[in-house]
Structures are given as structure tokens and as C-alpha cells.
């Protein structure tokens, strides 16, 4: 009998609403307790909601202009969005027909990171090259529903993560290629880690191993020590990456590459690429359900999510 293939196995698809405008999907996140997946459907100015257990689309949250990011706090049962088209972040409960509350932030928010202990959300703003000093990161006090800081950074931001052990936010900057470290208490920049590849883009954290995984537009994956900034290892990607997710129990890292449309899978113990999964051209975003060991890849041409599960 032929042995069953280990690793990611495609188990189905979820149809999603067709695009109203040009564009596609952007960042997505999973609410652990409900198993619902929230994906920014940028082309529709909406967040689409998938019931992971049922494997179907169950609704869309409208009126989120040019929504680019979605982030979930399981600690506080909140979903956050970055709405580039109106320079706001949105926040709502993971319930049916939620009421969305918005807070104005900097210019064209994109990446999001949440500090649940202090109740602060960081919005990494893409900015506008024609607007001086518009490359910033905004800090929102979630309980007060107010922006409490807007800090200048050296260039266009990409994704961001919160590091509880360090008490800091890590924010990718495309040019110059650095990871900026923002102190969660003082809301000031501590340091900037230099990255030896152009265009830091996707970012995730190994909190226990104290590693940052930074996927760069130059087609390189860079492993960085989260405390010292030392570059530990690098590896080649299949193309220009976007979203990155770390799976600690399996020691796997998933890197979405929009062109040619694949997910590069890395063994994080060796930083060796162990698989390349075909998705669809333009599919640059994913969501990872750690509890269910399920990865969702969002396919812009066919308006659906491809569902993959890790098999032992």
C-alpha cells in the first residue's frame, strides 16, 4: 500500500463573494474559540467571514473602505481591521452582524499588531510618498477608542507583530530594509534591526525560540534573533512573498508567494524548504488555524479559499 503523503493536504474549498471592484483579498486571521476566519476582501470594502467547522462563507462585514488587514485577539474577543481607504482601524466582536467602531489613525493603515496586556493596537501605516512624514505607526488605546501616538518611521511599513516577552512591537520597513522595534510602554523606537535583503514584507514570531521570520521582496527568507537582531540564517523563496505564518507544534513556516502562486513550506529547525504547494496566481495571503492545523489560502481569480490540513 502506498504511504500517505505527510504535510499539507488540500481538503476542500470555500466559495467567497465575487469581487465588486478590481483587486482581491488581503490579510486574514482566525478566531480560536469559534473557528471563524476573517479575511480582508479589499475589492469589496468588506471582511468576509468563514465558518471553519462548516466549511462555508457565512457573511460579510461591509463599509470598510479598501480594507487591508484583519487581526484577531482571542484574549479579548475582538477583531481589528485596517481600512486604507479612510485612514481608520475598525474593531468589533466576533458575532453575527457586529457593530463596527472606528478610530482614525495615520495615512493608509496596513499591518496590525495587538498588545492584549496594555490594550493597545499598533497600525503600521503605508503612508503616501507625496505627503511628508506620512510613514508612521499609530498606537490606539482600544478601551478609550482613541489614537494615543503616531510615531514616524524611516519608510513604508509592511506587517507587524507583538512580542510579549520583549514588551515590544516589531514592524517591517520596506526601504530601508529594517525591522523597527517599538517599546510597548514608552511607545518609542528602541532599535532598528538591519535586514540583508530588500523589502521586508511578511513577518511572524517564534516567541519561545526568540526568532523573527522575515520574508523579503528580494525572494529571501531571513531568520533574525528577536532580542539582538542578529541574522541567524537565510533561505531562498519561490518569488516575492507576502503573508507568513509559523506553526510551532509542527516546526513549520508557511510563506505565501503570489507569483507564481504557491505556498513555500519550511522546516524551522533547519530553515530548509520542504515543500512548495501550488495555489493560484495572485494568491498572496493565508490564514492559519493552529487548533485545527488548517491553512486557508485565498484565491483572487476564482473567489474562494483553498483549505489545507497538516497530516501526520
N, C-alpha and C positions, 0 to 999 in steps of 0.2 A: 504494500500500500504506500502511495506517495505521501511523504510527510507534509503536514500543513505548514504553509509559509508563516513565519513569525513576523511581527511588526505590524504596521498599519494595514488594515484591510478595509476596503470600501464596503459598507453595509447598506447604503441607501442614499437617497436624495430627498431634499425638501424643496418644493416649488415655492418661489417667492414672487411678490408683485413685480410686474414688468416696469422698466424704467419709464418715468414720465418725461424726463429730460435726458440730455447726454450725461454720461458718467456711469457710476456703478456703486459698488459697496466700499466701505472703509472699515475702520476698526470695530471690533466686536468683543463681547465679554459674556461670561456665564454667571448666572445667579445660582449659587451652590444648592441652597435649600429647595428651590423649586425646579431646578434643572432647566430653567428657561434661558434662552440665548437672545441677547440684544445686539443687533448689528446696525451700524450706521448705513442707511441707504441714501447716500448723498444725492443720487439722481432724483430722488423723490422727496427730499427735505423731510425725511422721516426716519424713525428707528423701527425696523421690523422685529417682531417677536416670534421665536420658535419655541414650541413645547418639545423639549428634548425627548421626553419619555414617549410622547405620542408620535414624534417624528413629523410634525406638521407646523405650518405657519398659522398663528392664532390671532394675529392682529398687527397693527402698525400705529405708531405714535406720531402724529403729524405736527406741522408748524415748527420744524427745527431746521431753519434755512441753512443749506449747504453743510449739514451735519457731517462731521469728520471723525469724531471719536465717540466711543462708548466704553464706560468703565463701571464695574460693579463693586460695591462694598458689601460683602456678606456680613461684616460685623454690625453695620448699621442699617442693613436692608435698604440700600439706596442705589439708584442707577444715575450716573452722570453722563452728560453729552457735551461735546464741544461743537458749537454752532458757528461755523466760519462766516456764514452769510450775514450775521447780525452782531458779531463780536460778543457773544454771550456763552455762558455754560448753562445747561439745564440740569435739573435734579428732580427725581420723582421716585415713588415707591414701586417695587416690582409687583404690581397688582393689575387687575383688569381695569382699563380706562383710567389711568392715573392722572393726577393733576400735576402738570409740569410747572415748576417755579424756575425763574431765570435770574441770572446775575450778570451784569455787564463786566467784561474783562478787557484784555488788550486786543490788539489787531489780529484777527483771523486765528482764533484758538484751534489747536490741533491735538497734541499729546496731552494725556491726563494722568495724574498720579494722586493717590489719596492717602493721607496720614490719619488713620482712624483714632489714634490716641489723642491727638490735638484737634481733631475735627476740621482739618484743613485740606482743601483741594488745590493742587497746582495745575494750572492750564499753561501749557507751553505754546506760545503764540508764534505762528509762522511769520507774521509781520508783512510789511509792504516795502520793497526796496525804494519806492518813491516817497515814503514817509520816514523822515529821520527819526531815529531812536524808537522804531516800532518793533524791533526784535526784543521781546521781553518774555518773562514768565510772570503770570499773575497768580496771586495766592488769595483764595476765597475762604472766609470763615463760614462754614456750612450752616451752623446753627443761626448765626446772625444774618445769613444770606447777603453777605457784603464782601467786596474785594478789599483786602487789608494791605496789599502790597502789589507793586508792579515793578519788577526788577529788570534792568537792562542786561542783555547778554550779547555775546560777541557776534552772533549771526543767526541765521534761520534755524529755528528749533525743529526737532523731529519728535521721537517718542520719549517718554519719561517713566521712571519707576520710583516707588518709595522704598527706602531701606530702613526698617525699624531698628535694627541693631546699631546702625550708624547714626540714627536720628537725622536722616538727610534724604533729599530728593536727588536723583541722578537724571540729568537731562542731556539728550544727544543734541549736538550742534553740527549742522551740515558743513559749514565753512566759516571759520577754521575748523578742522575736524577734531573736536574735543568732546569729552563728557564733562559737563559742568556739575559740580556738587554744591547744592544749596542746603544750608543748615536749617533744620526744621524749627528750631527755637528762635534764632536771631533773624531768620529769613534773609540771610546774606550769603554770598558766594564764598565757600571755603577755598576751593581749588578747582582747577580745570585739568583733567587727565588728557594728555595728548594721545590721539589715535593714529596709528601708522597706515591709514587707508582713507581715501577720500569719501566724504558723505556718510558719516554715521547716521543710521536710519532706525531700524528695529532694535529694541533693547529689552532684555529681561535679566532677572537677578537670581542667582543661586545663593539664598540667604545663609544657608548652613556652610557651604563651601567658600563663601565670600568671593564669588566671581560674578562679573558682569559679562553677558554675552551681547556683543555689539555687531550687528550686521550692517555692512557698509555698501554704499552705491558702487564702489570700485569692484564689487564682487568678492569681497573678503569678509570672513567671519573673524572677529577679534575677541579673544578672551582676556579680560582685564581683572586684576585684583581689585576688589571693591573698596578696599581701605587705602592701599598705597598707590593705586593707579598703574602698577607695573603691568606691562603687556606680557602675558604668560604664554600664549600660543596663538597662531593664526591658521586659517584654513580657507580653501577656495570654495566659492559658491557657484551655482549654475548660471547666475546672472545678477541683475540688480534686485536686491531684496527689499522687503518691507517688514511685515509683522513677524515677530519671533516669540515662541513660547517654549519654556523649559518644563520638562516633566521629570521631577526628582525621583519618584519611585522606579522609573524605567531608565534613568540616566540618559534621557533623550532630549534633543533640542530640535524643534520644528521651525524651519525658515521658509516663509512664503516668497516665491520668486515669480513675479508677474509675467515676465517673458523669459523663457518660452511658455511658462505656466506650469510650475512644478512646486512641490514641497521637498526641500532638502532635509534629510533626517540625519542628525549627528549623534554619535555616541559621545556623551560629555565626559567620560572617563579618559578617552583618548583624543577627543576632538577630531575624530575621523568620520567622514561621511559614510554612512552605512546603507543609505537608500535614497532614491530620488523617485517621488511619486508624481505621476502626471495628473494635472488638474484641468486647466483650460487657459488659453492665452488671456492675459489681463487679470488673472486671479491672484491678487497680491495680499489678500487678507484672510485670516483664520480666527477661530475661537477654540479654546481648549477647555473641556470639562474634565478636570482632574479626577473627580469622584467616579465618573463613568469611563475614564480613559478613552474619551471620544474627542476627535478633532473634526471641526467643521471648516470646510474651505468654501469661500463664497465666489461663485462663478458669474461674472458680469454679462457674458454673452448669452447664457442660457437661463439667467434669472433664477438661480437655485443655489442651494447649499449641498455640496457633496459631503457625506458623513463617513468618517473613517473611525475604526476602533483598533486599539492596540490588542494584539493577540499574543498569548504566552507561547 
